[in-house]
Amino acid sequence: MFVIITYDVGEKRVGKVCKKLKGYLDWTQNSVFEGEITKGSLDKCLFELDQIVNPNEDSIYLYRVDNPRNIKKHIYGQEKNHSNFFL
Amino acid sequence: MFVIITYDVGEKRVGKVCKKLKGYLDWTQNSVFEGEITKGSLDKCLFELDQIVNPNEDSIYLYRVDNPRNIKKHIYGQEKNHSNFFL
């Protein structure tokens, strides 16, 4: 499946969330990760995120497309792939 | 179709981009808009964004799913729908 994860989390946790997601997906834009992932890895990733975030303050959105052919991506301007940035 | 638009634009332009997108989609998270839209409205929206952004600095990602049934959204923590925030 193809997923997009966007997040809006407290400053104290944003680094940890970002670092965790970097282990599973591509960091393509400020607080936006995307990529293909298996259900097992996604479940593991979400479980680990759950140990980091504060559900009363933070917000994580997961958009899931089971067949990657059903989603198209268009980039306008710069492709800001952060994945090669060291965090 | 269902679209997700994420953006990473210069401070001078972010307010204008956000205000423009609010006319077309739901502002669901910091620099994330989503919603159903017709091709005509999407083309108009993109044309108007093109008049605002600086392609050498800014980055707009458009994820497009033609059949809205092919994408599922899961929210973890808070649903931060900014659409009712006055900008």
Backbone of each chain as nested JSON, in Angstrom:
{
  "chains": [
    {"id": "A", "residues": [
      {"number": 1, "name": "MET", "atoms": {"N": [0.831, -1.189, 0.0], "CA": [0.0, 0.0, 0.0], "C": [0.874, 1.251, 0.0]}},
      {"number": 2, "name": "PHE", "atoms": {"N": [0.263, 2.37, -0.43], "CA": [0.953, 3.67, -0.414], "C": [0.325, 4.506, 0.682]}},
      {"number": 3, "name": "VAL", "atoms": {"N": [1.168, 5.147, 1.485], "CA": [0.624, 5.988, 2.548], "C": [1.267, 7.374, 2.524]}},
      {"number": 4, "name": "ILE", "atoms": {"N": [0.484, 8.324, 3.019], "CA": [0.994, 9.669, 3.302], "C": [0.717, 9.899, 4.786]}},
      {"number": 5, "name": "ILE", "atoms": {"N": [1.731, 10.307, 5.515], "CA": [1.525, 10.644, 6.919], "C": [1.89, 12.12, 7.123]}},
      {"number": 6, "name": "THR", "atoms": {"N": [0.934, 12.88, 7.641], "CA": [1.231, 14.269, 7.978], "C": [1.025, 14.419, 9.474]}},
      {"number": 7, "name": "TYR", "atoms": {"N": [1.774, 15.338, 10.074], "CA": [1.643, 15.448, 11.53], "C": [1.82, 16.892, 11.985]}},
      {"number": 8, "name": "ASP", "atoms": {"N": [1.216, 17.158, 13.117], "CA": [1.281, 18.482, 13.744], "C": [1.421, 18.164, 15.232]}},
      {"number": 9, "name": "VAL", "atoms": {"N": [2.686, 18.118, 15.7], "CA": [2.906, 17.667, 17.078], "C": [3.688, 18.706, 17.855]}},
      {"number": 10, "name": "GLY", "atoms": {"N": [3.646, 18.602, 19.146], "CA": [4.327, 19.537, 20.04], "C": [5.824, 19.574, 19.785]}},
      {"number": 11, "name": "GLU", "atoms": {"N": [6.424, 20.754, 19.982], "CA": [7.84, 20.96, 19.679], "C": [8.738, 19.915, 20.353]}},
      {"number": 12, "name": "LYS", "atoms": {"N": [8.37, 19.54, 21.584], "CA": [9.215, 18.596, 22.344], "C": [9.218, 17.215, 21.694]}},
      {"number": 13, "name": "ARG", "atoms": {"N": [8.225, 16.91, 20.866], "CA": [8.092, 15.542, 20.336], "C": [8.361, 15.453, 18.833]}},
      {"number": 14, "name": "VAL", "atoms": {"N": [8.41, 16.623, 18.156], "CA": [8.444, 16.611, 16.688], "C": [9.716, 15.931, 16.161]}},
      {"number": 15, "name": "GLY", "atoms": {"N": [10.829, 16.119, 16.858], "CA": [12.076, 15.49, 16.423], "C": [11.998, 13.976, 16.502]}},
      {"number": 16, "name": "LYS", "atoms": {"N": [11.401, 13.497, 17.591], "CA": [11.302, 12.035, 17.769], "C": [10.358, 11.431, 16.748]}},
      {"number": 17, "name": "VAL", "atoms": {"N": [9.234, 12.128, 16.484], "CA": [8.268, 11.617, 15.493], "C": [8.941, 11.547, 14.123]}},
      {"number": 18, "name": "CYS", "atoms": {"N": [9.652, 12.596, 13.798], "CA": [10.313, 12.675, 12.492], "C": [11.353, 11.56, 12.355]}},
      {"number": 19, "name": "LYS", "atoms": {"N": [12.149, 11.396, 13.4], "CA": [13.204, 10.372, 13.381], "C": [12.583, 8.985, 13.231]}},
      {"number": 20, "name": "LYS", "atoms": {"N": [11.475, 8.761, 13.932], "CA": [10.809, 7.453, 13.85], "C": [10.287, 7.188, 12.438]}},
      {"number": 21, "name": "LEU", "atoms": {"N": [9.634, 8.19, 11.852], "CA": [9.06, 8.012, 10.515], "C": [10.141, 7.804, 9.454]}},
      {"number": 22, "name": "LYS", "atoms": {"N": [11.31, 8.421, 9.691], "CA": [12.406, 8.265, 8.724], "C": [12.824, 6.794, 8.578]}},
      {"number": 23, "name": "GLY", "atoms": {"N": [12.499, 6.011, 9.575], "CA": [12.841, 4.591, 9.504], "C": [11.876, 3.795, 8.651]}},
      {"number": 24, "name": "TYR", "atoms": {"N": [10.788, 4.414, 8.243], "CA": [9.754, 3.683, 7.514], "C": [9.408, 4.299, 6.155]}},
      {"number": 25, "name": "LEU", "atoms": {"N": [9.476, 5.64, 6.074], "CA": [8.974, 6.318, 4.882], "C": [9.923, 7.423, 4.429]}},
      {"number": 26, "name": "ASP", "atoms": {"N": [9.596, 8.031, 3.298], "CA": [10.405, 9.138, 2.794], "C": [9.889, 10.464, 3.353]}},
      {"number": 27, "name": "TRP", "atoms": {"N": [10.817, 11.253, 3.826], "CA": [10.48, 12.557, 4.369], "C": [10.469, 13.556, 3.206]}},
      {"number": 28, "name": "THR", "atoms": {"N": [9.306, 13.919, 2.747], "CA": [9.295, 14.671, 1.485], "C": [9.042, 16.163, 1.66]}},
      {"number": 29, "name": "GLN", "atoms": {"N": [8.525, 16.524, 2.798], "CA": [8.244, 17.942, 3.014], "C": [8.088, 18.175, 4.511]}},
      {"number": 30, "name": "ASN", "atoms": {"N": [8.191, 19.399, 4.964], "CA": [7.963, 19.679, 6.386], "C": [6.782, 18.892, 6.908]}},
      {"number": 31, "name": "SER", "atoms": {"N": [6.959, 18.047, 7.874], "CA": [5.915, 17.215, 8.512], "C": [5.066, 16.417, 7.521]}},
      {"number": 32, "name": "VAL", "atoms": {"N": [5.683, 15.987, 6.429], "CA": [4.981, 15.106, 5.471], "C": [5.908, 13.953, 5.099]}},
      {"number": 33, "name": "PHE", "atoms": {"N": [5.421, 12.725, 5.311], "CA": [6.141, 11.516, 4.907], "C": [5.257, 10.737, 3.957]}},
      {"number": 34, "name": "GLU", "atoms": {"N": [5.878, 10.011, 3.064], "CA": [5.097, 9.219, 2.117], "C": [5.887, 7.988, 1.714]}},
      {"number": 35, "name": "GLY", "atoms": {"N": [5.188, 7.03, 1.106], "CA": [5.901, 5.888, 0.547], "C": [5.083, 4.619, 0.598]}},
      {"number": 36, "name": "GLU", "atoms": {"N": [5.656, 3.581, 0.005], "CA": [4.996, 2.283, 0.029], "C": [5.443, 1.544, 1.284]}},
      {"number": 37, "name": "ILE", "atoms": {"N": [4.503, 0.815, 1.864], "CA": [4.792, 0.139, 3.125], "C": [3.878, -1.06, 3.26]}},
      {"number": 38, "name": "THR", "atoms": {"N": [4.327, -2.08, 3.97], "CA": [3.467, -3.245, 4.2], "C": [2.577, -2.968, 5.408]}},
      {"number": 39, "name": "LYS", "atoms": {"N": [1.508, -3.729, 5.529], "CA": [0.616, -3.553, 6.685], "C": [1.36, -3.811, 7.985]}},
      {"number": 40, "name": "GLY", "atoms": {"N": [2.2, -4.825, 7.977], "CA": [2.95, -5.162, 9.193], "C": [3.852, -4.02, 9.627]}},
      {"number": 41, "name": "SER", "atoms": {"N": [4.578, -3.45, 8.664], "CA": [5.482, -2.335, 9.009], "C": [4.681, -1.122, 9.448]}},
      {"number": 42, "name": "LEU", "atoms": {"N": [3.56, -0.886, 8.789], "CA": [2.735, 0.275, 9.154], "C": [2.2, 0.12, 10.578]}},
      {"number": 43, "name": "ASP", "atoms": {"N": [1.729, -1.07, 10.896], "CA": [1.222, -1.3, 12.253], "C": [2.33, -1.061, 13.292]}},
      {"number": 44, "name": "LYS", "atoms": {"N": [3.535, -1.534, 12.979], "CA": [4.677, -1.379, 13.894], "C": [5.009, 0.104, 14.053]}},
      {"number": 45, "name": "CYS", "atoms": {"N": [5.02, 0.797, 12.916], "CA": [5.332, 2.232, 12.911], "C": [4.307, 2.985, 13.766]}},
      {"number": 46, "name": "LEU", "atoms": {"N": [3.04, 2.691, 13.568], "CA": [1.985, 3.397, 14.311], "C": [2.066, 3.096, 15.804]}},
      {"number": 47, "name": "PHE", "atoms": {"N": [2.391, 1.828, 16.117], "CA": [2.547, 1.457, 17.535], "C": [3.67, 2.274, 18.164]}},
      {"number": 48, "name": "GLU", "atoms": {"N": [4.788, 2.393, 17.448], "CA": [5.937, 3.133, 17.98], "C": [5.629, 4.627, 18.095]}},
      {"number": 49, "name": "LEU", "atoms": {"N": [4.886, 5.16, 17.126], "CA": [4.497, 6.579, 17.195], "C": [3.598, 6.815, 18.408]}},
      {"number": 50, "name": "ASP", "atoms": {"N": [2.76, 5.813, 18.656], "CA": [1.818, 5.923, 19.776], "C": [2.541, 6.074, 21.109]}},
      {"number": 51, "name": "GLN", "atoms": {"N": [3.782, 5.54, 21.171], "CA": [4.569, 5.642, 22.42], "C": [5.182, 7.041, 22.559]}},
      {"number": 52, "name": "ILE", "atoms": {"N": [5.169, 7.805, 21.474], "CA": [5.856, 9.118, 21.471], "C": [4.852, 10.266, 21.642]}},
      {"number": 53, "name": "VAL", "atoms": {"N": [3.742, 10.191, 20.89], "CA": [2.862, 11.365, 20.808], "C": [1.958, 11.511, 22.03]}},
      {"number": 54, "name": "ASN", "atoms": {"N": [1.468, 12.735, 22.206], "CA": [0.489, 13.027, 23.257], "C": [-0.856, 13.222, 22.553]}},
      {"number": 55, "name": "PRO", "atoms": {"N": [-1.742, 12.233, 22.647], "CA": [-2.998, 12.298, 21.883], "C": [-3.872, 13.494, 22.24]}},
      {"number": 56, "name": "ASN", "atoms": {"N": [-3.6, 14.112, 23.376], "CA": [-4.415, 15.281, 23.756], "C": [-3.944, 16.569, 23.092]}},
      {"number": 57, "name": "GLU", "atoms": {"N": [-2.717, 16.537, 22.57], "CA": [-2.157, 17.75, 21.954], "C": [-1.81, 17.537, 20.481]}},
      {"number": 58, "name": "ASP", "atoms": {"N": [-1.306, 16.318, 20.193], "CA": [-0.724, 16.09, 18.867], "C": [-1.756, 15.554, 17.872]}},
      {"number": 59, "name": "SER", "atoms": {"N": [-1.362, 15.669, 16.608], "CA": [-2.264, 15.247, 15.525], "C": [-1.447, 14.538, 14.446]}},
      {"number": 60, "name": "ILE", "atoms": {"N": [-1.816, 13.289, 14.156], "CA": [-1.164, 12.55, 13.065], "C": [-2.266, 12.084, 12.116]}},
      {"number": 61, "name": "TYR", "atoms": {"N": [-2.104, 12.398, 10.854], "CA": [-3.077, 11.945, 9.845], "C": [-2.413, 10.897, 8.971]}},
      {"number": 62, "name": "LEU", "atoms": {"N": [-3.117, 9.815, 8.798], "CA": [-2.626, 8.759, 7.899], "C": [-3.616, 8.636, 6.747]}},
      {"number": 63, "name": "TYR", "atoms": {"N": [-3.079, 8.837, 5.523], "CA": [-3.888, 8.62, 4.318], "C": [-3.379, 7.331, 3.683]}},
      {"number": 64, "name": "ARG", "atoms": {"N": [-4.306, 6.395, 3.437], "CA": [-3.899, 5.075, 2.96], "C": [-4.546, 4.756, 1.614]}},
      {"number": 65, "name": "VAL", "atoms": {"N": [-3.721, 4.352, 0.651], "CA": [-4.227, 3.928, -0.658], "C": [-3.711, 2.516, -0.89]}},
      {"number": 66, "name": "ASP", "atoms": {"N": [-4.633, 1.567, -0.894], "CA": [-4.184, 0.169, -0.964], "C": [-3.441, -0.126, -2.261]}},
      {"number": 67, "name": "ASN", "atoms": {"N": [-3.96, 0.384, -3.384], "CA": [-3.279, 0.153, -4.655], "C": [-2.528, 1.428, -5.057]}},
      {"number": 68, "name": "PRO", "atoms": {"N": [-1.209, 1.403, -4.981], "CA": [-0.425, 2.611, -5.28], "C": [-0.735, 3.224, -6.65]}},
      {"number": 69, "name": "ARG", "atoms": {"N": [-1.289, 2.43, -7.544], "CA": [-1.619, 2.982, -8.882], "C": [-2.815, 3.94, -8.804]}},
      {"number": 70, "name": "ASN", "atoms": {"N": [-3.515, 3.942, -7.665], "CA": [-4.704, 4.791, -7.552], "C": [-4.411, 6.193, -7.053]}},
      {"number": 71, "name": "ILE", "atoms": {"N": [-3.126, 6.501, -6.857], "CA": [-2.795, 7.855, -6.408], "C": [-1.689, 8.41, -7.294]}},
      {"number": 72, "name": "LYS", "atoms": {"N": [-1.912, 9.688, -7.685], "CA": [-0.899, 10.351, -8.52], "C": [-0.316, 11.524, -7.728]}},
      {"number": 73, "name": "LYS", "atoms": {"N": [0.957, 11.766, -7.906], "CA": [1.574, 12.88, -7.196], "C": [2.131, 13.867, -8.217]}},
      {"number": 74, "name": "HIS", "atoms": {"N": [1.848, 15.164, -7.986], "CA": [2.391, 16.202, -8.852], "C": [3.167, 17.182, -7.977]}},
      {"number": 75, "name": "ILE", "atoms": {"N": [4.305, 17.584, -8.448], "CA": [5.148, 18.508, -7.676], "C": [5.228, 19.842, -8.414]}},
      {"number": 76, "name": "TYR", "atoms": {"N": [4.931, 20.912, -7.695], "CA": [5.028, 22.25, -8.282], "C": [6.139, 22.973, -7.541]}},
      {"number": 77, "name": "GLY", "atoms": {"N": [7.111, 23.489, -8.283], "CA": [8.239, 24.156, -7.635], "C": [9.293, 23.139, -7.245]}},
      {"number": 78, "name": "GLN", "atoms": {"N": [9.83, 23.291, -6.06], "CA": [10.967, 22.48, -5.633], "C": [10.52, 21.139, -5.049]}},
      {"number": 79, "name": "GLU", "atoms": {"N": [11.31, 20.079, -5.352], "CA": [11.084, 18.808, -4.667], "C": [12.002, 18.808, -3.465]}},
      {"number": 80, "name": "LYS", "atoms": {"N": [11.433, 18.999, -2.275], "CA": [12.233, 19.173, -1.063], "C": [12.355, 17.855, -0.323]}},
      {"number": 81, "name": "ASN", "atoms": {"N": [13.057, 16.882, -0.899], "CA": [13.172, 15.59, -0.236], "C": [14.159, 15.707, 0.916]}},
      {"number": 82, "name": "HIS", "atoms": {"N": [13.617, 15.655, 2.132], "CA": [14.46, 15.849, 3.317], "C": [15.182, 14.565, 3.699]}},
      {"number": 83, "name": "SER", "atoms": {"N": [14.864, 13.465, 3.038], "CA": [15.361, 12.176, 3.521], "C": [16.873, 12.158, 3.66]}},
      {"number": 84, "name": "ASN", "atoms": {"N": [17.566, 12.969, 2.839], "CA": [19.042, 12.916, 2.958], "C": [19.545, 13.916, 4.015]}},
      {"number": 85, "name": "PHE", "atoms": {"N": [18.611, 14.654, 4.656], "CA": [19.051, 15.554, 5.739], "C": [19.321, 14.708, 6.972]}},
      {"number": 86, "name": "PHE", "atoms": {"N": [20.421, 14.959, 7.615], "CA": [20.687, 14.251, 8.872], "C": [19.872, 14.925, 9.961]}},
      {"number": 87, "name": "LEU", "atoms": {"N": [19.151, 14.16, 10.768], "CA": [18.386, 14.807, 11.859], "C": [19.119, 14.579, 13.176]}}
    ]},
    {"id": "B", "residues": [
      {"number": 1, "name": "MET", "atoms": {"N": [-12.908, 13.924, -7.768], "CA": [-11.638, 13.38, -7.294], "C": [-11.346, 13.905, -5.896]}},
      {"number": 2, "name": "PHE", "atoms": {"N": [-10.475, 13.164, -5.174], "CA": [-10.042, 13.587, -3.828], "C": [-8.581, 14.006, -3.946]}},
      {"number": 3, "name": "VAL", "atoms": {"N": [-8.277, 15.154, -3.348], "CA": [-6.891, 15.6, -3.399], "C": [-6.379, 15.957, -2.012]}},
      {"number": 4, "name": "ILE", "atoms": {"N": [-5.067, 15.834, -1.872], "CA": [-4.357, 16.34, -0.699], "C": [-3.298, 17.294, -1.253]}},
      {"number": 5, "name": "ILE", "atoms": {"N": [-3.264, 18.494, -0.705], "CA": [-2.227, 19.437, -1.106], "C": [-1.395, 19.785, 0.13]}},
      {"number": 6, "name": "THR", "atoms": {"N": [-0.085, 19.55, 0.037], "CA": [0.816, 19.964, 1.112], "C": [1.785, 20.973, 0.519]}},
      {"number": 7, "name": "TYR", "atoms": {"N": [2.225, 21.894, 1.372], "CA": [3.11, 22.92, 0.807], "C": [4.158, 23.347, 1.826]}},
      {"number": 8, "name": "ASP", "atoms": {"N": [5.237, 23.828, 1.276], "CA": [6.363, 24.318, 2.071], "C": [6.826, 25.563, 1.304]}},
      {"number": 9, "name": "VAL", "atoms": {"N": [6.31, 26.722, 1.727], "CA": [6.583, 27.937, 0.942], "C": [7.197, 29.006, 1.839]}},
      {"number": 10, "name": "GLY", "atoms": {"N": [7.794, 29.983, 1.216], "CA": [8.45, 31.067, 1.943], "C": [7.461, 31.843, 2.81]}},
      {"number": 11, "name": "GLU", "atoms": {"N": [7.994, 32.354, 3.947], "CA": [7.143, 33.021, 4.938], "C": [6.292, 34.135, 4.326]}},
      {"number": 12, "name": "LYS", "atoms": {"N": [6.877, 34.862, 3.364], "CA": [6.162, 36.007, 2.76], "C": [4.939, 35.528, 1.971]}},
      {"number": 13, "name": "ARG", "atoms": {"N": [4.94, 34.271, 1.552], "CA": [3.867, 33.818, 0.657], "C": [2.895, 32.832, 1.334]}},
      {"number": 14, "name": "VAL", "atoms": {"N": [3.273, 32.323, 2.51], "CA": [2.498, 31.226, 3.097], "C": [1.056, 31.654, 3.422]}},
      {"number": 15, "name": "GLY", "atoms": {"N": [0.888, 32.892, 3.865], "CA": [-0.459, 33.364, 4.176], "C": [-1.34, 33.405, 2.947]}},
      {"number": 16, "name": "LYS", "atoms": {"N": [-0.761, 33.901, 1.844], "CA": [-1.539, 33.995, 0.594], "C": [-1.894, 32.611, 0.064]}},
      {"number": 17, "name": "VAL", "atoms": {"N": [-0.939, 31.674, 0.152], "CA": [-1.197, 30.314, -0.345], "C": [-2.324, 29.689, 0.483]}},
      {"number": 18, "name": "CYS", "atoms": {"N": [-2.239, 29.869, 1.789], "CA": [-3.231, 29.281, 2.689], "C": [-4.614, 29.876, 2.409]}},
      {"number": 19, "name": "LYS", "atoms": {"N": [-4.652, 31.196, 2.259], "CA": [-5.929, 31.877, 2.017], "C": [-6.543, 31.395, 0.695]}},
      {"number": 20, "name": "LYS", "atoms": {"N": [-5.683, 31.212, -0.311], "CA": [-6.175, 30.776, -1.626], "C": [-6.76, 29.368, -1.514]}},
      {"number": 21, "name": "LEU", "atoms": {"N": [-6.028, 28.47, -0.848], "CA": [-6.481, 27.078, -0.742], "C": [-7.776, 26.962, 0.062]}},
      {"number": 22, "name": "LYS", "atoms": {"N": [-7.941, 27.881, 1.033], "CA": [-9.17, 27.829, 1.85], "C": [-10.42, 28.02, 0.996]}},
      {"number": 23, "name": "GLY", "atoms": {"N": [-10.228, 28.609, -0.18], "CA": [-11.378, 28.799, -1.063], "C": [-11.765, 27.538, -1.807]}},
      {"number": 24, "name": "TYR", "atoms": {"N": [-10.926, 26.527, -1.721], "CA": [-11.17, 25.323, -2.527], "C": [-11.261, 24.054, -1.693]}},
      {"number": 25, "name": "LEU", "atoms": {"N": [-10.486, 23.99, -0.607], "CA": [-10.342, 22.729, 0.14], "C": [-10.411, 22.969, 1.645]}},
      {"number": 26, "name": "ASP", "atoms": {"N": [-10.395, 21.878, 2.399], "CA": [-10.412, 21.977, 3.869], "C": [-8.985, 22.04, 4.4]}},
      {"number": 27, "name": "TRP", "atoms": {"N": [-8.783, 22.985, 5.282], "CA": [-7.458, 23.155, 5.895], "C": [-7.409, 22.251, 7.111]}},
      {"number": 28, "name": "THR", "atoms": {"N": [-6.76, 21.133, 7.014], "CA": [-6.889, 20.131, 8.074], "C": [-5.693, 20.066, 9.01]}},
      {"number": 29, "name": "GLN", "atoms": {"N": [-4.583, 20.622, 8.584], "CA": [-3.403, 20.563, 9.435], "C": [-2.421, 21.612, 8.93]}},
      {"number": 30, "name": "ASN", "atoms": {"N": [-1.467, 22.014, 9.747], "CA": [-0.435, 22.941, 9.269], "C": [0.015, 22.583, 7.861]}},
      {"number": 31, "name": "SER", "atoms": {"N": [-0.144, 23.459, 6.933], "CA": [0.263, 23.295, 5.517], "C": [-0.257, 22.003, 4.882]}},
      {"number": 32, "name": "VAL", "atoms": {"N": [-1.447, 21.586, 5.262], "CA": [-2.1, 20.428, 4.627], "C": [-3.568, 20.762, 4.365]}},
      {"number": 33, "name": "PHE", "atoms": {"N": [-3.951, 20.634, 3.085], "CA": [-5.352, 20.814, 2.699], "C": [-5.823, 19.529, 2.029]}},
      {"number": 34, "name": "GLU", "atoms": {"N": [-7.097, 19.266, 2.145], "CA": [-7.626, 18.06, 1.501], "C": [-9.078, 18.304, 1.117]}},
      {"number": 35, "name": "GLY", "atoms": {"N": [-9.592, 17.387, 0.283], "CA": [-11.011, 17.431, -0.012], "C": [-11.331, 16.987, -1.421]}},
      {"number": 36, "name": "GLU", "atoms": {"N": [-12.636, 16.922, -1.694], "CA": [-13.073, 16.558, -3.045], "C": [-13.17, 17.824, -3.876]}},
      {"number": 37, "name": "ILE", "atoms": {"N": [-12.797, 17.694, -5.136], "CA": [-12.757, 18.865, -6.013], "C": [-12.927, 18.414, -7.455]}},
      {"number": 38, "name": "THR", "atoms": {"N": [-13.505, 19.261, -8.282], "CA": [-13.639, 18.92, -9.702], "C": [-12.329, 19.26, -10.417]}},
      {"number": 39, "name": "LYS", "atoms": {"N": [-12.137, 18.701, -11.585], "CA": [-10.922, 18.984, -12.353], "C": [-10.859, 20.468, -12.693]}},
      {"number": 40, "name": "GLY", "atoms": {"N": [-12.009, 21.038, -13.045], "CA": [-12.041, 22.46, -13.404], "C": [-11.612, 23.345, -12.247]}},
      {"number": 41, "name": "SER", "atoms": {"N": [-12.152, 23.058, -11.065], "CA": [-11.788, 23.874, -9.886], "C": [-10.323, 23.668, -9.529]}},
      {"number": 42, "name": "LEU", "atoms": {"N": [-9.857, 22.422, -9.665], "CA": [-8.452, 22.149, -9.335], "C": [-7.528, 22.908, -10.288]}},
      {"number": 43, "name": "ASP", "atoms": {"N": [-7.856, 22.885, -11.559], "CA": [-7.022, 23.614, -12.536], "C": [-6.997, 25.111, -12.196]}},
      {"number": 44, "name": "LYS", "atoms": {"N": [-8.154, 25.646, -11.827], "CA": [-8.255, 27.09, -11.496], "C": [-7.417, 27.386, -10.25]}},
      {"number": 45, "name": "CYS", "atoms": {"N": [-7.548, 26.497, -9.271], "CA": [-6.806, 26.666, -8.004], "C": [-5.301, 26.655, -8.281]}},
      {"number": 46, "name": "LEU", "atoms": {"N": [-4.853, 25.689, -9.071], "CA": [-3.413, 25.57, -9.369], "C": [-2.906, 26.778, -10.147]}},
      {"number": 47, "name": "PHE", "atoms": {"N": [-3.749, 27.267, -11.083], "CA": [-3.361, 28.458, -11.853], "C": [-3.176, 29.641, -10.899]}},
      {"number": 48, "name": "GLU", "atoms": {"N": [-4.108, 29.787, -9.952], "CA": [-4.034, 30.923, -9.021], "C": [-2.837, 30.777, -8.074]}},
      {"number": 49, "name": "LEU", "atoms": {"N": [-2.554, 29.549, -7.657], "CA": [-1.379, 29.316, -6.796], "C": [-0.093, 29.666, -7.543]}},
      {"number": 50, "name": "ASP", "atoms": {"N": [-0.119, 29.345, -8.838], "CA": [1.057, 29.598, -9.672], "C": [1.403, 31.085, -9.721]}},
      {"number": 51, "name": "GLN", "atoms": {"N": [0.381, 31.946, -9.528], "CA": [0.611, 33.413, -9.551], "C": [1.216, 33.869, -8.22]}},
      {"number": 52, "name": "ILE", "atoms": {"N": [1.17, 32.997, -7.217], "CA": [1.616, 33.412, -5.869], "C": [3.016, 32.875, -5.557]}},
      {"number": 53, "name": "VAL", "atoms": {"N": [3.233, 31.586, -5.861], "CA": [4.454, 30.937, -5.378], "C": [5.68, 31.294, -6.216]}},
      {"number": 54, "name": "ASN", "atoms": {"N": [6.844, 31.089, -5.584], "CA": [8.123, 31.262, -6.274], "C": [8.666, 29.853, -6.512]}},
      {"number": 55, "name": "PRO", "atoms": {"N": [8.595, 29.386, -7.755], "CA": [8.979, 27.994, -8.041], "C": [10.432, 27.676, -7.704]}},
      {"number": 56, "name": "ASN", "atoms": {"N": [11.238, 28.692, -7.554], "CA": [12.652, 28.437, -7.217], "C": [12.87, 28.205, -5.731]}},
      {"number": 57, "name": "GLU", "atoms": {"N": [11.89, 28.583, -4.922], "CA": [12.029, 28.435, -3.462], "C": [10.949, 27.538, -2.877]}},
      {"number": 58, "name": "ASP", "atoms": {"N": [9.742, 27.666, -3.447], "CA": [8.586, 27.027, -2.806], "C": [8.339, 25.611, -3.341]}},
      {"number": 59, "name": "SER", "atoms": {"N": [7.54, 24.894, -2.55], "CA": [7.255, 23.492, -2.912], "C": [5.784, 23.2, -2.613]}},
      {"number": 60, "name": "ILE", "atoms": {"N": [5.053, 22.775, -3.629], "CA": [3.647, 22.373, -3.451], "C": [3.515, 20.946, -3.969]}},
      {"number": 61, "name": "TYR", "atoms": {"N": [2.992, 20.085, -3.155], "CA": [2.757, 18.695, -3.585], "C": [1.255, 18.468, -3.702]}},
      {"number": 62, "name": "LEU", "atoms": {"N": [0.866, 17.907, -4.818], "CA": [-0.549, 17.558, -5.036], "C": [-0.643, 16.048, -5.167]}},
      {"number": 63, "name": "TYR", "atoms": {"N": [-1.428, 15.44, -4.266], "CA": [-1.699, 13.996, -4.362], "C": [-3.135, 13.861, -4.839]}},
      {"number": 64, "name": "ARG", "atoms": {"N": [-3.319, 13.111, -5.92], "CA": [-4.652, 13.045, -6.536], "C": [-5.166, 11.607, -6.572]}},
      {"number": 65, "name": "VAL", "atoms": {"N": [-6.375, 11.408, -6.101], "CA": [-7.005, 10.078, -6.153], "C": [-8.327, 10.264, -6.889]}},
      {"number": 66, "name": "ASP", "atoms": {"N": [-8.413, 9.697, -8.07], "CA": [-9.6, 9.969, -8.886], "C": [-10.87, 9.464, -8.225]}},
      {"number": 67, "name": "ASN", "atoms": {"N": [-10.822, 8.248, -7.658], "CA": [-12.008, 7.718, -6.982], "C": [-11.828, 7.854, -5.469]}},
      {"number": 68, "name": "PRO", "atoms": {"N": [-12.568, 8.764, -4.847], "CA": [-12.404, 9.007, -3.404], "C": [-12.506, 7.745, -2.557]}},
      {"number": 69, "name": "ARG", "atoms": {"N": [-13.152, 6.718, -3.094], "CA": [-13.266, 5.471, -2.304], "C": [-11.924, 4.74, -2.189]}},
      {"number": 70, "name": "ASN", "atoms": {"N": [-10.959, 5.157, -2.992], "CA": [-9.664, 4.455, -2.987], "C": [-8.682, 4.996, -1.964]}},
      {"number": 71, "name": "ILE", "atoms": {"N": [-9.121, 5.974, -1.178], "CA": [-8.222, 6.502, -0.146], "C": [-8.958, 6.52, 1.185]}},
      {"number": 72, "name": "LYS", "atoms": {"N": [-8.225, 6.063, 2.237], "CA": [-8.811, 6.04, 3.583], "C": [-7.978, 6.978, 4.467]}},
      {"number": 73, "name": "LYS", "atoms": {"N": [-8.641, 7.674, 5.341], "CA": [-7.934, 8.587, 6.236], "C": [-8.144, 8.135, 7.676]}},
      {"number": 74, "name": "HIS", "atoms": {"N": [-7.031, 8.098, 8.424], "CA": [-7.121, 7.745, 9.85], "C": [-6.503, 8.891, 10.645]}},
      {"number": 75, "name": "ILE", "atoms": {"N": [-7.143, 9.259, 11.711], "CA": [-6.651, 10.373, 12.527], "C": [-6.221, 9.816, 13.883]}},
      {"number": 76, "name": "TYR", "atoms": {"N": [-4.993, 10.145, 14.272], "CA": [-4.484, 9.719, 15.584], "C": [-4.276, 10.98, 16.403]}},
      {"number": 77, "name": "GLY", "atoms": {"N": [-4.902, 11.038, 17.574], "CA": [-4.799, 12.257, 18.395], "C": [-5.86, 13.246, 17.993]}},
      {"number": 78, "name": "GLN", "atoms": {"N": [-5.465, 14.493, 17.915], "CA": [-6.437, 15.563, 17.689], "C": [-6.76, 15.743, 16.201]}},
      {"number": 79, "name": "GLU", "atoms": {"N": [-8.047, 16.062, 15.919], "CA": [-8.379, 16.466, 14.549], "C": [-8.305, 17.981, 14.516]}},
      {"number": 80, "name": "LYS", "atoms": {"N": [-7.236, 18.504, 13.94], "CA": [-6.982, 19.952, 13.987], "C": [-7.537, 20.618, 12.733]}},
      {"number": 81, "name": "ASN", "atoms": {"N": [-8.861, 20.671, 12.587], "CA": [-9.414, 21.277, 11.376], "C": [-9.335, 22.79, 11.508]}},
      {"number": 82, "name": "HIS", "atoms": {"N": [-8.429, 23.379, 10.733], "CA": [-8.191, 24.817, 10.844], "C": [-9.254, 25.607, 10.079]}},
      {"number": 83, "name": "SER", "atoms": {"N": [-10.105, 24.928, 9.32], "CA": [-10.965, 25.659, 8.371], "C": [-11.77, 26.743, 9.049]}},
      {"number": 84, "name": "ASN", "atoms": {"N": [-12.069, 26.569, 10.348], "CA": [-12.883, 27.605, 10.995], "C": [-12.012, 28.72, 11.575]}},
      {"number": 85, "name": "PHE", "atoms": {"N": [-10.678, 28.573, 11.437], "CA": [-9.807, 29.666, 11.922], "C": [-9.885, 30.81, 10.93]}},
      {"number": 86, "name": "PHE", "atoms": {"N": [-10.044, 31.989, 11.431], "CA": [-10.074, 33.136, 10.518], "C": [-8.645, 33.468, 10.137]}},
      {"number": 87, "name": "LEU", "atoms": {"N": [-8.331, 33.642, 8.862], "CA": [-6.942, 33.992, 8.505], "C": [-6.958, 35.408, 7.906]}}
    ]}
  ]
}
